[in-house]
Amino acid sequence: MKPLRNDCFALPPGVNWTPVEEALERLRSRLHPVVEVEREVPLSQVNGRILASDVYAPRAHPPSTNSAVDGYALAGPLTDVPCTLPLVDGRSAAGEPYKGQVPKGYAIRILTGAVIPAGTDTVVLEEDCEVRDGQLHLNGTLKAGANARKAGEDIKVEDRILTAGTRLSPTQISVLASVGVEAVDVYQRLRVGVLSTGDEVKPVGAPVTDWQIYDANRPMLSALVSQLGYELVDLGHVLDRAEEVKAALERGAEQCDLILTSGGVSAGDEDHVSKTLKEHGDISNWRIAIKPGRPLALAMFRGTPVVGLPGNPVAAWVCALRFGAPAMALLAGAEWFEPQAYTMPADFSKNKKPGRSEMLRARVRDGKVEVFGSEGSGRVTGLAWSEGLVELDESAQQIEPGTPVRFIPYGSFGL
């Protein structure tokens, strides 16, 4: 794959605060897949993988015209009813097709999924007829082709059934298997490193003092990476020391296709992530007009893209979803995606000021959108409470119960 340019994240001169949609478009336009292709991977191993080439059907589905119901096959249409048709000896069952020809004016027993015998094209439901003394008695009209699934009506030979960039799920794997595809080309899993920083941050299980906090971001971001289907590389936690940050980033550059960091990306004395990236890489601090969220640090370090997320858990979560998830998808060979949003009535009040987009932790109850009671970026309980985000654009807004709002469920990000 062609590597990313060192300056791919650079902002145009004079750009300060960037609207969310503009920032997303800039990010999308500067990324491309960075992973190699694995050839002919068996279907048993491709769940969650990203398809690297289009797939064309080697076989039709269904391969033969077959019955959609249990009943009797005959030649339609039948308009002169009620009528009686003699039955042919035998039957057509799934896996045991009738091998003969059904004479005109005759009918034959057929079961669901069975091949329609030669000489017939229509199936009558067994509930709509009666068999007496070897004769089929019909009381209602029947259109030609009724209850018959035509050969190739779902998929024809050489139809393109899946396109490159599709993330394979059980439903797509079913389509591949239905036409006999045994293996496909997929991209290698994107290797994503997760690194947390901060003197005040301690791993869960370590002893802490009153001025220290447990690391919530690294477990959260690690779970996000794994759930999105990427290969997690745990880069651990480092203190606010330039040499430790640099060493961790060097490990990440050797092992990963992308590095996610949390904390240390502002311009303070102890923000060693941004300082290290400036001294030894190429960094752009995108001051995105979003709340919660501070500058999103986008950088190249030893040829590896780095996404520097805010340290507050809520801001880290929002930025990881809104910017990190589509960026990782594109780097991994999938399509860049805009999460599916739904317009729903609010069940809250808010006087929003102009200037920044706002992302509110939210959930849906009884067809209305609730938001978490606090907008604080450190309130991790709101993350567990929420089922998605309400996204408010940069404009001033007065929201009252019943006002339509844009709700993005977490499932729209692939979770």
N, C-alpha and C positions, 0 to 999 in steps of 0.2 A: 504494500500500500504506500501511496505517496505521503510523506510526513507532513505535519502541519508546519506552516511558516512560523518563525520565532516571533514575528510581529503580528500574528493573525488576530490578536485581541485588541490591537491599538485603536484608540478612539480618534476621530478627526480632531484637528486643532480647534480649540475654542469650545469644545463640548463640555458641559458641566453636568447638570442633572439630565438624565435620559429617561423619557417615558418608557413604561414597561414594554409596550408593543414594539417600539423602536429598538429597544435593547434586545428583545427576543429575535427580531428580524436580523439584526447585526450578527448576533451569535450564530444563528442558523446559516447565514451566508458564508461564514468563515470556517465552518467545520465540514469534515468528510470522514468516511470510515477509515479507521487506522488499524484494523485487525485483518489478519490473513484469512484465507478460505480453507475449510476442511472439505475434502471431496468425498462423496459417496458415503455419508454417515447413515447408518441404519435407522429406520423409523423409531426403533426402541430407544434411541439415544438423542432424539432431536426435540423433545418437549422443552419449550422455552427458548430454543435456539432461533437464530435469525437466518432466514433463507437467503442464500447468496446468489441464486440464479432462478430465472423463471422455470416453472415446471409445466410440461405439456402432457396431456393424458395419452398413455399408450393403449388405452382400451376405453370403450364406451361404458356409460353407466346410466341405466341398466344395460347389460350387454345384449339382452333379448327382451322382446315384448313379453310382459308377464302380468299375472293377475294381481289386482290390489285387494281382492276379497276371496273368501270361500264362496263357491257357487257353481255355476255351470257355464261353460264356454260354448258359443254358437256364432253363427254368422248374422250380423245385424245389418240394417235396423229391422225391428219387428214392429209393424204398425197394425197388422191384422190380428188383433187379440180380442178375446182370449183365444189361445191356440194350444196345441199339443205337439211336442217334438219327441221323436224316438231318441233314446239314449244309446250312445256307442258304448260297448263294453270297455272297461278300463278307466283310467283317470290320469290327470296330469298333476304331479305334486312337486314341491320345491325339491330339487335335486334328483327327481325321477320324472323327466318329461315324457309325455306320450309321443311315441315315435311314428305313429301312423298319420293318415290324413282323415279328417272328419268330413264325411260327405255333406253336401249342401242339404239343409233341412233337418240336420241332426244336431244333437248337443252332447256334451261330455262333462263329466264331473271334473272340477278343477279346484285346487287349494291355493291359498294366498302365497304369492311369490313364485308360483309355478309358471313355466313357459307356456304361452298361448299356443295351442296345437295348430298345425297347418290346417287351413280350411275354416278357421274361426278368427274373429277379431273383436268379440264382445263378450262380456261376462255379466250374468245376471246373479244378483245376491240370492243365496239359498233361502233367505227369509221372504223373498218376493216370488217364490214359486213353490210348487209341490210336486213330489215324485210319487206316482202310483203305477204299479204294474209295469215298471221299466219305461214309463213315459214321463216327460217333463211338461207340467201344465203351467202356462203363463197367463197372468191376468192383466198385466199392464204393458204399456208401450216401452220400447227400449231403443235408445239411440245407438248407432254404430260406434264402436270404440269405447262404450261405457265400461268403467271399472278395469280398463286395461292400461298399464303403464308402458308407453312406447319405448322401444330400444333407443338409447341415446337421448331421451328427453331431458335428462339431467346434465349429462356430460357427453360430448361427442369425441371421437378419436381426434387427437391433436388439438383439442381445445386447451387454451392456457388456463390452468386451474388455480395456480398461485403465482404471485409475482415476487421478484427479489425484494428483500426488505421486510417481508412479512415475518412477524414473530410467531413461531409455530406453537399452537395450543392443541389440546386434545381434539377440538373440532376440525382444525386444519389437517391434523394427522389422519383423522377418519376419512377425509376427502382423498388424501394421497393413497391410503390403503385401499379404498373402494375401487380404484382403477389399477391396482397392482404395482404402484410405485414402492420399491423396496428401500431405496436410499436416496438422499438428496444432498446437495452442496449447501453447507451452512458456514457462517462466519464463526471463527473462534470466539469464545466468550471474552468479552471486554474485561480486562483485569483492572479493578478499581481499588486503589489504596485509600484507606481512611486513617487520618492522623488528627489527633486532638492536642492542643497546647494549653499552657497556662500554669503558673506557679500555684494558683489557688485550686486547681483541679486535681482530683485524686481518683484513681481507678476504684471501682466498686470492690469492697473487701479490704481496702487499705485503711489504716488508722487515719483519722482526720481530727483537726482542731476546729474551733468555732469559726475561724476565718477561711476555712477550706470547704469545698463542695465536691460532691461525687460527680464523676464524668457521665453526664446524660447523653451528650452528643455522639460520642463514638459508638456506643451500643445502638443508638437510634439510627445513625447513618449506616452502620454496618448491616443492620436488619433491612434497611431500605435497599441497599445495593444487592443483597442476596435475594430479596423478594422480587426485584426487577429482573432477576435472572442473570446477573453478572457474577464474575468470580471475585470474591472478596479477598483483599490483601490487607491484613490488619497491621498498620504501621505503628500502632501503639500511641502512647502519650509521651510528650516531651515537655520539659520545663521551658520557661522563657529565657533560653540561652541561645545565642546565635549559633554556636557550634553544634548544639544538639538539634536545633531545627534544620540546619544545613545537612547534617548527617542523615536525619530521617528523610528529608527530601531526596537525597542521593540514593538511599535504599529504595525509595518509591520509584524514582526514575529508572532504576535497573529492573524492577519487578513489575511495573504497572503500565497500563495504557493511559490512565487518568488518575490524578490524585485529588481527593477531597480533604480539605483541612477545615478545622473550626477554631476560631479565635485567632488573635494576633495579626489581623489584616488591616487595621486602621493605621493612624499615623502617630500613635503614642510612643513613649520611651521604650515600652516593653513589647511593642508589636513586631516581634522578630520574624514572623512569617513574611510580612510585606517587605521588611528590610532585607531579608535574605534573598527574596525573589528579585528585588531591585538590583542588588549587588552581583548576583550570580545567575540571573535569568533575565526574562523580559516580562514586565508586569504592567497591567493596566487596571487601575481601580475604577470600575464603572460605578459612578454615583447614580444609582437607579432611583427614580422617584417612586419608591415603594415603601410601605409601612406594614409590618415590621421589616427591617432590613437596613443595613448600612452599606457602604460601598462593597460591591461584589468584586473580589480580587480575581482576575483572570490572568493567567501567566503561563509562560513556557519555561520549563526548567529541565535542562539536559535533554531537550527534545520531547518532553512529556508535558501535556497540558495539566495545569493545576487550577482548581476551582477553590478559592478561599472564601469560606462561608463565615458569617458572623458567629460570635461566641454564644449569644443568647439562644437557648434551645428553640424557641418559637421562630425566631428570625432564621436560624439555620434550617429548620424544617421547611419553612415557606420558600426560601431561596433554593434549597435542594430540590423541591418539587417543581417550582415554576421555571427555574433555569437549568438546574442540574439534570433532571429526568429527561427532557427532550434532547439536551446536549449529549448525554450518555447514549441515548438511543441512536442518534445520528453517527456518533463515533463507532458504535457497535455494528453498524450496517443496516439499521432499521430506518424507517421514515421518521423525519422530524415530525412531531405531533403537537397540535394545539389541543389541550384537554377539552373533552366534551363538557359543556356547561348547560345548565337548565335554568330557565327563567321561572321563578317561583315567588309567591307572596311572602314578604317579610313578616316575622312575628316579633319584631323588635323596633325600637326607635333609635335614631342616630342623626346628629347634625354633623355632617362631614364637611371639613374645610377643603378648599381647592388646593391643587398643587401636586399631590401625590396619589397614586393608587393605594388602596388599602386592602389587605387580605385578613379577613376575620374568621376565626375558627367557628365552625358552624355544624349544625346537623338538622335533619328534617324530621318533624313530628306532625302527624295529622295534616300533611300536605303543605305545611308552612315551615319557613326556615328560621331556626333559633340561632343566636350567636352566644358565645361564652361571655360570662358577665364581666370579665376583665380583659383588656387588650394588652396587658403587660407581657413583654417578650420573655420574661423568666417564668411565667406561670405554666409549668409543664402539665398540670392537671387538665388544662384546656386542650392539650394535644390528645390525651386519652379520651376526653369527653367528646371531642369533635369527630365528625364523619366526613368532613370536607371543608371547603373554604368558600366564603362569600367574597367575591372580587368586586370592588367599587373602583371605577375609573377616576381620573385626575380631577374631574369636575366637582364643584360644590354640590352637595346633595342633602336634602332633608327627607329622611326615611321615617315612615310611620308604619304601624302594622297594616299590612295589605299592599304596601308598595312593592312592585316587581323588582327582584334583585337577581343577580347572576350567581348561581350556586354551582360549585365544581366539586363533585364527590371524589374522594381519594381514589376510587376505582378508575377514574378517568386518567390517572397518572400511571396506571398499570398495577395498582395495589389491590 
